[in-house]
Amino acid sequence: MQMNGNNMSTSNKKPFYLSHYGALALRIALVLAFYTISRTIFFTFNTGYFIVPEDDANISYLFKVFLGGMRFDLSAIFYINMLYILCCILPFTFRNADLYKKTTGFLFYYLTNIVAFAFDYIDVVYFRFTEKRMTFDIFHFAQVEGGFLRLIPAFLRDYWCLFLLFVVMTALFIWMASRIQARFKSYLVFSWRWFFKNLFYVPLTVGVLLLGIRGGVQGYPITLAMAAQYAKTGNDAFVLNTPFSVITTIFKANVVRPVRYFDDQTLKTIYTPVRQYDTDTAFRNKNVVIVILEGFSAEHSQFFNPKAQTSYMPYIDKLAREGSALPSYANGLRSMEAIPAIISGIPTLMRNEYLTSNYAGNNISGLPAVLKTKGYTSAFFHGGNNGTLKLDSYASLAGFDYYYGANEYGDKKDHDGSWGIYDEPFLQYALQQMDTLHPPFFAALFTLSSHHPYNIPAEYKKTLHDPKQETGILESILYADHSLKKFMEEAEKYSWFNNTLFVFVPDHTSSPTQPFSRLQRYEIFSIYYAPTDSLPTFQIPFSQQIDIMPSVLHLLNYSKPFFSFGNSVFHKHKPFAINYNRETYQFITEQKVFIFDGDTVTASHNRKTRLIKNLLGKEKIPQEDYDFMRAMIQTYNTALIENRLTLKRYDAQ
């Protein structure tokens, strides 16, 4: 069969010929090169939005960013070119037919990649309004916000030079890609030898394709939040590309919907996330250590649950008696929901965790960033395998200077065989590393061992065993509590101990040992402990995780405004707590608990009876509570959609 094909003339102006797979690889490499050019253009047009650190060599920093960005570029490229690659590797001779190549090339290579390039160029301008890479919710936003598409002509007029640059680069891409052609013999007759040879390459190519899409061999596919590993805080958008940002948020069911219960002026009179506490005294340069306790429920404490026959956290109970303890509510049921709530004052009021949501690339503040303005160094400690729960990515996003995980610990003999390093040795290691931090310092420690499968060292299985328990969780809590005791006893030997504020708070409740109401599933506690200080009196009867950040800053006499959805427990205000589950919000006040679906209140309960009776229809819902709940949800949703989770961004719009 004679195969003339396209570009097979004897003209001197021949394309650049390669083997079939060589041509495919070169075309993918060409797309990668144009992504790199797009990143350069993105940075050039938005230089003022990125900070190249003065303490790093500019060239080395930019090299790191561009190299890290290629990981996200390749993921997007393999996503977008998946059909083209699959069409090219089919082990049949018709793949070399001129019509087949032109059709698949146009539909699955040129068209798809040019559309992807267009998103990158559009985001050069759109980024200036959101300061984050565009996500798939832009389509929902365009649908909800009338007139959005009518702005396109104005953008083309105002940024005509960028549009012209896109046209030129697109033409260059088409010309260069068209010059890359596979070389074959003038005739090609099907043979089984040829078929099996090419069939062998199919699984290899698919393997490379899948590896590229997931971004490597790590435990989780790469996400928006992982971009923070390659750039300084706030520079995440420089690492990412818009096609990746859009594609990886297409099928996520955790997009918040725009709501408008109140106009902007009325909204701020009801609820605002801007906090500022007046103080007549100077800022207190105390070290701050927040210990986040894996799966510790108020249920297992005799201090917080006097009905408990046994305390499975005796040392925590001791700290509660010696410090200032307050009943609290978790803002979620998962660790990934708790960390941003505790450290950054951001709850997860949507289906999935904030760190896996479409908004993980947003700018956020939090204790590391705020305290850095006062000269603090900061470190996050978690004994889990690096990458677990994306905590290392969050630590970078939140502005921590250092992250210490199982990789940094290094000694595998202390590994629990599942999640990471046992609590006792890792907490001792954390102490040693904390002692190297330049004071004042902020440290967040997240325990590990009381997580399923509840592994504890063999030497403790007899001494911490309770024959009455049916699961291993209680002995693992006993072990974590014991590890914490050893940690605090050793910490007393360090010179910085007496000048440190400690906060102890669970990430969420553990699996209940008895039937729980929805309210009880969120019942935790907060303990504030300062070895040499007398802490002020609590001004509210209960708190929530997002109150930790403002409470710490209040105790330190931080006088400037900052962004947090919570309030200081040492400041008089109307107490509340909020969480989201089963498509509804649970809003907790001093007297009531409301279940709200975003449109109507579906249940109303007395908080003290723990949701036994639904009083909806029997008692009138206080208008003040109803307005406050809706105002907070509107503020939260708008802040996520418009990337307004920092004081600067919130005040700018």
Rosetta blueprint (number, residue, H / E / L):
1 M L
2 Q E
3 M L
4 N L
5 G L
6 N L
7 N L
8 M L
9 S L
10 T L
11 S L
12 N L
13 K L
14 K L
15 P L
16 F E
17 Y E
18 L E
19 S L
20 H H
21 Y H
22 G H
23 A H
24 L H
25 A H
26 L H
27 R H
28 I H
29 A H
30 L H
31 V H
32 L H
33 A H
34 F H
35 Y H
36 T H
37 I H
38 S H
39 R H
40 T H
41 I H
42 F H
43 F H
44 T H
45 F H
46 N L
47 T H
48 G H
49 Y H
50 F L
51 I L
52 V L
53 P L
54 E L
55 D L
56 D L
57 A L
58 N H
59 I H
60 S H
61 Y H
62 L H
63 F H
64 K H
65 V H
66 F H
67 L H
68 G H
69 G H
70 M H
71 R H
72 F H
73 D H
74 L H
75 S H
76 A H
77 I H
78 F H
79 Y H
80 I H
81 N L
82 M H
83 L H
84 Y H
85 I H
86 L H
87 C H
88 C H
89 I H
90 L L
91 P L
92 F L
93 T H
94 F H
95 R H
96 N H
97 A L
98 D H
99 L H
100 Y H
101 K H
102 K H
103 T H
104 T H
105 G H
106 F H
107 L H
108 F H
109 Y H
110 Y H
111 L H
112 T H
113 N H
114 I H
115 V H
116 A H
117 F H
118 A H
119 F H
120 D H
121 Y H
122 I H
123 D H
124 V H
125 V H
126 Y H
127 F H
128 R H
129 F H
130 T H
131 E L
132 K L
133 R L
134 M L
135 T L
136 F L
137 D H
138 I H
139 F H
140 H H
141 F H
142 A H
143 Q H
144 V H
145 E L
146 G L
147 G L
148 F L
149 L H
150 R H
151 L H
152 I H
153 P H
154 A H
155 F H
156 L H
157 R H
158 D H
159 Y L
160 W H
161 C H
162 L H
163 F H
164 L H
165 L H
166 F H
167 V H
168 V H
169 M H
170 T H
171 A H
172 L H
173 F H
174 I H
175 W H
176 M H
177 A H
178 S H
179 R L
180 I E
181 Q E
182 A E
183 R L
184 F L
185 K L
186 S L
187 Y E
188 L L
189 V L
190 F L
191 S L
192 W H
193 R H
194 W H
195 F H
196 F H
197 K H
198 N H
199 L H
200 F H
201 Y H
202 V H
203 P H
204 L H
205 T H
206 V H
207 G H
208 V H
209 L H
210 L H
211 L H
212 G H
213 I H
214 R H
215 G L
216 G L
217 V L
218 Q L
219 G L
220 Y L
221 P L
222 I L
223 T L
224 L H
225 A H
226 M H
227 A H
228 A H
229 Q H
230 Y L
231 A L
232 K L
233 T L
234 G L
235 N L
236 D H
237 A H
238 F H
239 V H
240 L L
241 N L
242 T H
243 P H
244 F H
245 S H
246 V H
247 I H
248 T L
249 T L
250 I L
251 F L
252 K L
253 A L
254 N L
255 V L
256 V L
257 R L
258 P L
259 V L
260 R L
261 Y L
262 F L
263 D L
264 D H
265 Q H
266 T H
267 L H
268 K H
269 T H
270 I H
271 Y L
272 T L
273 P L
274 V E
275 R E
276 Q L
277 Y L
278 D L
279 T L
280 D L
281 T L
282 A L
283 F L
284 R L
285 N L
286 K L
287 N E
288 V E
289 V E
290 I E
291 V E
292 I E
293 L E
294 E L
295 G L
296 F L
297 S L
298 A H
299 E H
300 H H
301 S L
302 Q L
303 F L
304 F L
305 N L
306 P L
307 K L
308 A L
309 Q L
310 T L
311 S L
312 Y L
313 M L
314 P H
315 Y H
316 I H
317 D H
318 K H
319 L H
320 A H
321 R H
322 E H
323 G L
324 S E
325 A E
326 L E
327 P E
328 S E
329 Y E
330 A L
331 N L
332 G L
333 L L
334 R L
335 S H
336 M H
337 E H
338 A H
339 I H
340 P H
341 A H
342 I H
343 I H
344 S H
345 G L
346 I L
347 P L
348 T L
349 L L
350 M L
351 R L
352 N L
353 E L
354 Y H
355 L H
356 T H
357 S L
358 N L
359 Y L
360 A L
361 G L
362 N L
363 N L
364 I E
365 S L
366 G L
367 L H
368 P H
369 A H
370 V H
371 L H
372 K H
373 T L
374 K L
375 G L
376 Y L
377 T E
378 S E
379 A E
380 F E
381 F E
382 H E
383 G L
384 G E
385 N L
386 N L
387 G L
388 T H
389 L H
390 K H
391 L H
392 D H
393 S H
394 Y H
395 A H
396 S H
397 L H
398 A H
399 G L
400 F L
401 D L
402 Y E
403 Y E
404 Y E
405 G L
406 A H
407 N H
408 E H
409 Y H
410 G L
411 D L
412 K H
413 K H
414 D H
415 H E
416 D L
417 G L
418 S L
419 W L
420 G E
421 I E
422 Y L
423 D H
424 E H
425 P H
426 F H
427 L H
428 Q H
429 Y H
430 A H
431 L H
432 Q H
433 Q H
434 M H
435 D L
436 T L
437 L L
438 H L
439 P L
440 P L
441 F E
442 F E
443 A E
444 A E
445 L E
446 F E
447 T L
448 L L
449 S L
450 S L
451 H L
452 H L
453 P L
454 Y L
455 N L
456 I L
457 P L
458 A H
459 E H
460 Y H
461 K L
462 K L
463 T L
464 L L
465 H L
466 D L
467 P L
468 K L
469 Q L
470 E L
471 T L
472 G L
473 I H
474 L H
475 E H
476 S H
477 I H
478 L H
479 Y H
480 A H
481 D H
482 H H
483 S H
484 L H
485 K H
486 K H
487 F H
488 M H
489 E H
490 E H
491 A H
492 E L
493 K L
494 Y L
495 S L
496 W L
497 F H
498 N H
499 N H
500 T E
501 L E
502 F E
503 V E
504 F E
505 V E
506 P E
507 D L
508 H L
509 T L
510 S L
511 S L
512 P L
513 T L
514 Q L
515 P L
516 F L
517 S L
518 R L
519 L L
520 Q H
521 R H
522 Y H
523 E E
524 I E
525 F E
526 S E
527 I E
528 Y E
529 Y E
530 A L
531 P L
532 T L
533 D L
534 S L
535 L L
536 P L
537 T L
538 F L
539 Q L
540 I L
541 P L
542 F L
543 S E
544 Q E
545 Q H
546 I H
547 D H
548 I H
549 M H
550 P H
551 S H
552 V H
553 L H
554 H H
555 L H
556 L L
557 N L
558 Y L
559 S L
560 K L
561 P L
562 F E
563 F E
564 S L
565 F L
566 G L
567 N L
568 S L
569 V L
570 F L
571 H L
572 K L
573 H L
574 K L
575 P L
576 F E
577 A E
578 I E
579 N E
580 Y E
581 N E
582 R L
583 E L
584 T E
585 Y E
586 Q E
587 F E
588 I E
589 T E
590 E L
591 Q L
592 K E
593 V E
594 F E
595 I E
596 F E
597 D L
598 G L
599 D L
600 T L
601 V E
602 T E
603 A E
604 S E
605 H E
606 N E
607 R H
608 K H
609 T H
610 R L
611 L L
612 I L
613 K L
614 N L
615 L L
616 L E
617 G L
618 K L
619 E E
620 K L
621 I L
622 P L
623 Q H
624 E H
625 D H
626 Y H
627 D H
628 F H
629 M H
630 R H
631 A H
632 M H
633 I H
634 Q H
635 T H
636 Y H
637 N H
638 T H
639 A H
640 L H
641 I H
642 E L
643 N L
644 R L
645 L E
646 T L
647 L H
648 K H
649 R H
650 Y H
651 D H
652 A H
653 Q L
